[in-house]
Amino acid sequence: MLRWITAVLAAVLVTTATAGAAAPAAPATTGAVEDLGVPISNFLILDSVVGADRDGRPTLYGSTYAASSPGVTFFAIDVETGELVKELPMPDSWGGYHTALGSDGRVYLSTQHGDGLAHLWRYDPATEQLGIVATTDETDIGHTFFFGVGAGRGGKTYLGTYPSGKLFSYDQETSALTDLGTVQADRLYAKAIVPLDGRRVFVGGGTPASANIVDTRTGVATSILPPEYADYSFAYNAAVVGNTLLVQLVVPDQRVLRFDLRGTRTVFAGEVPGLSGTGIVPLDANRAYAVGSCPGSAYGIVRYDFRTDDCEWLTDASWVSGQVSRAVVDGSEWLVGVGSKGLFGRYDPETGEVVTSQLEFAGSGSNVTALRTGPDGAIYGGTYETNALFRIDPDSGATTVLGGVAAGRSGEILSLASTDDELYMGSYTHNVVTVYDPARPWAPGVDPSASNPLDLGPVGEEQYRPWDMVQGSSGDVFLASGAAYGQLGGALSRIDADTHEVSSWRHLAGDQNLFALAAGDGEVYVGTTTHGDGVTASGDAQLLVFDEASSTVTHAVVPVPGSRWIASLAVAGNGQVYGSTLEGQWFRYDPASRAVTLLGDFPLGSANALATGPDGLVYGTGGALFRIDPATDAVTTLADVGGGYYRTIAFDDEGRVYWGSGTKVMRWTP
């Protein structure tokens, strides 16, 4: 349940003064701009399915996921040999989530697309042709895509959308696409799609969690989620074993619910004890293989008996991403899959034999999501969906990819902070913090005495996105985060730089998330947002003043009435705090008088990232690289190459500025 802000902070102060209209930005100053290139190229695989090729050979099909830039490819792997036998481009596509085999033997899959529309792709093994076969007419809702894909009986493929949360039916013979309507109001994601008997389809989604049975003749949806699970973020995966529907719930923990299918009735039958995860493949009417874990076991492939609730761990699952499939090779049945980084594998449950093959897929540049100067003077950063750290040598401009910062964790580094000897990294998902000492060998892990980076684990209660990090004047590191999918209430966490002990405070701004940080003299300034994952908080965005000595919020103000999102904060060399909003306005806060000065619309349109340079001036990116003189509030354009993510500016000892621009790192030399 949410814990609301205390009475002293509930009445947020609105203390502002309005300046005149902001002056236009000064013309670009002299300086050299360098393109330091793409630090990390990447691909992921999120799902796959076994079908047959034109000669009837068992073949594993799927697509890569490259959501930063167009670079998705369709692939086919020979199950017997483990060879990558086909790669086909999916033009202008940049992220594929689910793959399904139709009753017609063709492969159906969806990707996010550059035109912002939801497209369904189909591969025909008989003709070896790949193409788009259906597109929704939802053109007025922003970027949309088919999130869930489930192929059913009777020549139908069912599709769930984001952000409209709709269910669509695609006729495999006529190619007709039918809109069956929004599954549940205020749910943006329709992901877990499982066709059932009687022209019914289960649709799981969020956020918060939703679980519905949709009558495909009428479009009427009936919720089956018991009320005691309403606070979960997502019904993320689902499967049918015999007459049992299994639904996986995620966040704040993982649980698998069981529903008895009794004709057209669906009856809740409790939780499945001991089973974590899904990727379920039925073995018979009562047993199944699953990707997950048994009580006390490691994550892997397990065999579960739903009559006795016996769970048996079989083998590791490093070669599985998404679902595992069944295939027959030389008369024996194997479980087949491919891991997120291209490790193909098959497992014989009878003999225990595992056959693997590391495959290489075409990748694409991955967006720079965080950048910071490290304790050794090098420039460090992370990129989208890699959770990997890279380092740029300021002298040579050369980039070294150090690797994943936390074994077994996915996502990306969203924020960085540096102390005198360590680099702190905040990673999505689960708000995980890792700590790296550049003077020691690279050895990621969880052992405080040996690991580097050291994985401190998730930080804060029900937190997911570590939006910003900063070192306070006390020497401790502060982290601002957003709550998990479907949840409200971000947190401010404090990490002791000597012991790595963590303290965390949630709901400092009511149900809002915490997004931006800047450090002053004994104070940390916190910018909030009403934006959440699938949910929206109340009120206008706030600026909080957090006192390091007492660990309390001593002041709160709405700096820009009507704004819902403070994007970035920076403390200039003269102690003034500059802030920007996602709506394109900026402001100045005086810590001494507690007064806010509204500076109007930002002259360059947006100021997504602000950072204080070694010279005490404030630098930033949006549509361009710019500099703010705190003595006059004058904005000067430094380079016409803009930036993307919020925490992607760093400086070297020579006064040069580094910033992330899409998949590249740029450098400006005065």
N, C-alpha and C positions, 0 to 999 in steps of 0.2 A: 504494500500500500504506500501511497505517496506521503512524505512528511513535508508539511508545508512550512514556508518561511515564518520566522518568529514575528511577533506583533511589531517589534521595533523596526523591522525591515519591510513589513507588509505595506506600509504607507511610503512608497518610494518617492524620494524628493525629486522635484523637477526644478532645478536651479539653472537657468540658462540666460545668456545674453546673446543678442543677434548682431553679427557683424554685417557690413555691406556685402553686396554680391562679390563673389570671389573673382579676383582679377584673372585674365587669361594666362595660361602658362607661358613662361618666357620661351623664346626660340631655343632650339637645341644648342647646347654648349659644345665646344670642341672636345673630342675624345675619340678613341679607337674602339670599335666593337669587334669582338672575335667570336666566332662560332666554335666552341670546344667539342661539338659533336654530341652524339647519342651515347650516354653512359652505359645503358643497359638495353639490349634487345631481348624480347621475351615471348614465350608462348605458354599457354596452359591448356589442359584438356579437362573438361568438367563432366563429360558424359560420353557413353558409347553404347552400341547395341550390336548383337550378332545377327547377321542375315546370311544370305548366300550370294556368290557372284554369278555371272552368266553361265558358268559351267557347273554350278551347284556346290562349289567348295565353300566351307564355312569361312565367313569373312567378318571382321570386326569393323564397324563403321562409326564415324563421328566427325566432329570438327574441332579445330583449335579455338582458343579464346584469346583475343588480343584487343582488349577493350580500349586501349589508349589510342590506337590508330588502325586504319584499315590494314588488315593482314591476316584475316581468317582464311583457313584452307580446310576443305573437306578431305578426309582421308579414308583409306581402306587398308586393312592389315590382314594378311593371310594367317588364319588362326593356326594352321599346322606348322608353318615355317617361321612365323613371327616376323615376316618381312613386310615392310611398308610398300605396298604394291601400287598405290595410287594416291596422288595429291592433286586436287583441283582447286583453283582459286574461287573465292566467293566475293566478287568485286564489291567494294565499298562497305563491306561488313566488318564489324569490329567487336564481336563477342558472341559466342554461342553457348547456351546453357543446357539444353536438353535435346535428346535424340530418341526417336521411336521407330519401330518397324511396323509398317502398315500390314493389314491383312492381305494386301495385294503384293507383298514381298518387297515393296519399295521403302526407302528410308526417308523419314520426315524429320526435319530439324529447323530450328529458327535461330537467327542471330540478331543482335542489334545492328542497325543500319545507319549509314551516314545521312540519309534523307529523313530520318526521324520517324519512319513508318514501320508498322509491324508486317514483316514478310515471312511467309512460309516457304522453305526450300524443300525440294524433293530430288532424290537420286534414284535413278532406275537402273538396277544392275543388268537388266537385259539389254538396254541400249547404251549403258555407261554414260548417260546424260544427266547433268545436274543443272537445276535452274529454279527460279522463283515461280511458284504455281498459284499463290494467293497473297493478297495484300488487303489489310483492313481499310475502311474508308474513314477512320478516325484521324482527321487532319487538323483538328482544332484543340488538341489537348497537350501539345508539346511533344517531347520525345516519347515514343511508345514502342513496345516490342512484345512479341509472344514470349512470355517467361516460362510457362509450362506447356509441355507437349505430351499427349497420351493417345496412342493409336488403339482403337477399340474394334469390336466386332461389327460386322455388317458394313464394312468399307468406310468407316468413319474415323477421322482423326480429330481429337479435341484439343483446343488451344486456350490457354489462359493468358490474359494480358496484364501489363503494367503500363500506365498508372490507373487505368479505368477499372481494373479488377473484373473484367468481363470473361465470359466463356463463349468461345466460338466453335462451331462444328464445320469440318471440311469434308466434303464428299470425295473420296478417292477416285471415283469413276467419272463424275461430272465436273469436278473441280469447283463446285459451288461452295461458297463460304457463307455460313449463316451465323448471324449475331444472336446469341441466346440471352444477352443482357448481363447486367452487373450481378455478380453472385451475391454479394453482401455489401450493403451501404457502408461507406467509410473504410473500405478495405481496398488498398491499392494493388496488392499483389495476388494473383491467382497462379499458383505454382505447381502444387502436387495434383496431378490429373490422373484419375484412375477410372476407366469405364467399367460399369457394373452391368449385371443382367437387368432386363426390363427397361431398356432405354433410359438408364440413369447413369450419372457420372458423379464420382466424388471429386470435389474441388477443395483442396487445402490451401491456405494462404495467410495473409496478414496485411498490415499490422494494426492492432494486436491479432492474435491467432484467430483463425476462422476455419471451420470444418463444415462443409455443406454437401448435401445430396441434391443434384439438379436433375429435374425431369426434363429430358431433352425435347419432349413433345410440346411442353408448355413454357419452358424456361423458368419454372417456379423452383426456387431453392429452399431447402429445409435445413436449418442448422442442427447438427448432431453433437456439437461440442458441449460437454457438461459444464455447468457454470463455474465449478471449482477450478477449471483450467483457463478461465477467461483472461487472466493476467499474463499468460505466455505470449511471446512475441510472434511465433509463427507455427503453423502446421506445415512443416517443411517437406516431408516426404510421406509417401503412402504406398501400400501394396496390398494385394489380396492373396491369402493362402487358404485354399479350400473355401469354406464359408465364413472366413474371418477377414475383416478389413483391419489393417494395421496402420496407425497414423502416428508419425513422429512429431512431437512438440519440442521446440527449442527455445532457450533463454526464458527464465534464468538457469535452467538445467535442461537435460534431455530426458524425455520420457516417451515410451511407446504405448499408445492406447489401443485397446482391442474392442472391436465392435462385431457382434454376431449378425450375419446377413441371413435374415429369415424371410425369404420371398422378397417382397417389396419393403419389408420392415428392416430397420437398422437399430440394434439394441446394444447399448454400451455394456461391456463385460469387464471393465476394469483395466488396470495397467498390466503390461507384460513384464513380470518381474525379472530383473537381471539382464535384460537386453537393452543395449544402448546402440543406437544407429539403425539404419535401414539398409537400402541397397539389397532388398530381399528378393530371393529367387526361390519359388516353391519347389520342394523336393517331392512332396505328395500332398494329400489333403490336410495333413497335420504337422508336417515338418518343412523347414525351409533353411536355406543358406542365407546368411546376412553379413553385411559389412558392419562391424561394430565390436562390441566386447561383451564378455561374460563377467560375472562378479569376480574380481580379483585378477582378471586376465588382461593382457595387452590388447591394443586395438588390432583387429585383423579380420579374417574370415572365420565365422562361427557357424555351427549347426544348432538349430533350436527346435525343440519338440514342444508344440503348443498344447499337447495333452498333459504332459508331465512337467512342463516348464524346465526341462533339462537343457542346459546350454553347454556346448563343447567348443572350445577354441581349436581351430584347425591349422591355420598358418597366418603369416603376416599378410597385410593388404597394401604393401607399398606399390603394387602394380594395379591398383584399382582407384579410379576417380569416378564418382557417381555410382552407377549401377554395375553389378557384375552379371555376366550372361552365361548361359550354358551352350556348349557345342560338343559335337561328337567328332572325335579324331581317331581313326583306325579302330573303330568299334567301341572305344571307351569314351565316357562322358567326362568332360572337363569344365571347370569354371574358368571364365575368360574375362580379361579386362585390360585397361591401359591406365597408367597413373598420370597424375597431373603434369609431370615433366617427361612423359613419353616412354616410361618403362612398361613395355608389354609383358603380360604374364598369363600363364594358364596353369591350373592346379587340378590334379587328379585326386578326388576325395577317397577313392578306393586304395590307392597306393601311397598317397602323400607326396607324389612327385610334383615338383614345381619347375616350370620352364620359363625363363625370362629372356627378354631381348631389349636392349636400350635403343630406342629409335630417335632420330633427329628430324624435327619438323621445322618448317619455315617459321621464323619469328618476326616480330616488328618492334619498332622503338616503343619504349614504355614511358609514359609521362612522368616527369620529375615532380615528386610530391613533397619533398622536404629538402632543405639545404641549410648548412650551418658551418661556421668556422670551428674546427676542432682545437683541442688543447695544444696540439703540435703545430698549429698554423696552417694545416692542410684544410681543404674544403671537402666536407662530407655531405652525402645525400642519399636519398632513397627514391625508388620509382614504383609506379602503380603495379599492384598484384605480384610483386616479387619478394617483398619483405627482406630485400637485400640492401646492403650498404656499399656505396662506392666512395672512392677517395680521389680527389684531383690534386696533383702536385702543382702548386702555384708557379714554381720556377719553370717547369717544362710544359705545363698544361695537359699532361698525360693523365688518363683516367685508369684506375685499378678497381676492379670489382672484387670486393673482399668476400662476398657471399651472404647467404641467409643469416640473419642475426639471431634466430631462435629455431632450433631443430624441431620439426614437426608442426610449426605454425605457419599459417598462410597470411595473406593480406598485404599491407604495405606500411612503410614508415610514413606517418603523417606529421610528426613534429620531432625536433631535435633541440637539445640544450647542451652547452659545454661548460664544464668547470675547469679548474686549473690542470687537472690530469685525467679527466674522464669525459666521455661523450655519452649522453643519455638519449635514448630513442623511444618514442611512443608509437606503437603499431596497432592498427586495426587488423584483426578483430579482437574483442574482449579487452581492449585497453591495456595491452601488455607493454611493460617497460623492460628494456634491456640496457645494460651499461657496458661500455667498451673503453678499455685502456689502450691507446695506440702504442704505448711503449712495451706491451706484452704480446706474445704470439697469439694469433687468431685461433680460438678454440671454443666455439659456441656451446653453451650448456647451462646446467642449473646448479653446478657445484661451486659454492662461493669461494672455495680455496683454489680452484683450478680453471674454471670456465671464463672465457673472454671472447665475445660478450657474455655477461652473466644475465640470465633470464630471471627477472624478479617476479614474473607472472602477472596475472590480471591485477589492476589497481582500481580500487573504488568499488562501490556496490552497484551492480547491474549497469556498468559502464561499457561502452563499445568503441567510441571513436576518440582518440587522444588528439584534440584539435590544436593544442599549442603547448609549448614548454618554455620555461625561462628560469634562469638562476636568479634567486633573490639576493638582496644585499647581505642576508645572513649566511649565504653560501649554499643554502639548500635549494633543491630544484622543485619547481612547481609545475603542475600539469593540469590543464583545463580539458574537460572531457564531456562528451555527449552520451546520453543514456542509450541502452540497447533498443533494438527494433521494438516499436510498439510501446515503449516506456517513456516516461517523462522525468525530468530532474537530473541535470548534469552534476558533476562533482569537481571540486578542487582538491587535488592531492599534493602532498608535500613529501619529498623524499630526502632523507638526511644524507648529505653528501659523504659523510664519514662512515656511517653504519648501514646505509641503504634501507633503514627503517622507514616505513610508509605510514603516514596519517592521511585521512581523507574526510572531506566534508561535503555532504550532498544537500541539494535543495537550498543553497545559499541565495538563489534567486527564484525561489518558489519552484514552479514546474519547468522553468526554462533550462536550456542547456548552456554550458559555458564554452566559449569559442575562442576568445582572444586574450592574450596576456602581455603585460609589460611590467618591468620591475623598476621601482623608484627607490627612494631613500627610506628603507624600513617598511615599505608598502609594496604590495603587488596589485596592479590594476587589472580588472577582469571584465571583459566584454561578453555579453550574453546574446543568445538567439532564441527565438521561439520555434525555430525549425527543429523537427525531430524526424526519426526514421519511421515514416508512415503515420506520424501524429504531429499535432501542432500545439504548442503551449500558449498560454494566455498573456496578454499585456504587450507593452512595448519593450524593446531591447534596453538593457540596463548597463551602466558602468558601475562596478563595485570597487570599493577600496578595502583591501584585506591587509590588516595589520599583522606583520610577521611576528612581533613579540608576543601578542596576546592570542594570535590565531583566530581572530574574529573579524567580521565585516564591520567597519566603523562608519561607512558612508555608502549610500547608493543613490544614483541619479539616472533619470532617463535623458541622455544627452541630445538625442534627436527625436522629438515626439513624432510618433507614427512609424518609426523604423522598427523592423522586426529582427534585424541582424546586424550586430557590430562585427565587421569582418576582420579588422586588424587594429592594433595599438602599438605605439612606440613612444618612448620617453626621450625627448631631445636632450642635447647637452646642457641646455639651460633649465632642465627639470620640467618643462611643459610636456603634457601628454597629448599626443595627436592620435585621433581615431578616425576610422572610415566605416561607412555602412555599405551593405550590399546594394542598397538602393541608389548609391552614387553620391552621397553627401559626406561631408567631413566636419570635424569639430576639434576644438582645443580645450583641454581641461587644465586648470591651474590648481595644483595640489595645496598650495598655501591658502587660497581663498575659497576653494571648493567650487569655483565658478566655472561654468561651461560657456564657451563662445562658439556659436554656430557659424560655420564658415561657408555654408551654402552648398551648391552643387560643385563637385570636384572639377577643376578646369579640364582635366583630361578624360572625364567621363566615369572612370572607375579607379579605385585605389585598393586593390584586393590584398596587397601585401605591403606592410610598412616595417622598416627596420632602421635602427640607429647606427650610423657609420662611425668609424674611429674619429672623425672630425666633429662629431656632435650634431651633424645635420641628419635629417631623416630622409631615407631613400625608400623607394617603393616601386611596385609594378602594377600594371593594369593593362591598358592598351599600349603603354610605353614604359620605359624605365625613366624615373623622374627623381628629383631631389627637392626637399622642402627646407627653406631657410627659416629656422624658428624665430629669428630676430624680426622678420617681416611677413611671415607666412607666404613668401613668394615661392611659386612652383616653377622649376626649370626642367624642361625635357632634356634628358641625356642621350636617349636612344629611342628610335621608333619601333624597336622590337619589344613587344610586350611580354607579360608573364601569365601564368595560369593559376597554379595552386597558391595557397595563402602563406605558406611558410618557406619561401624559396628565394631568399636573399642572403648572401654571405659576403664577407670582405676579407682580403688578405692584408699582409703587413705593408704592402706597397700602396694601399689605398684603392686597389682595384675592386670593382663590384662584380659579383657573380649572381646570376639569377636563372631560374628554370623557366624555359619558354617551350611549352609542350613537351616533346620528347628530348629536347636539347638543353645543354647548359651554355649560356652566353657569358661573356666577360667584357666589361667596359673599363678601359684604362684612361684616366684623366689626361 
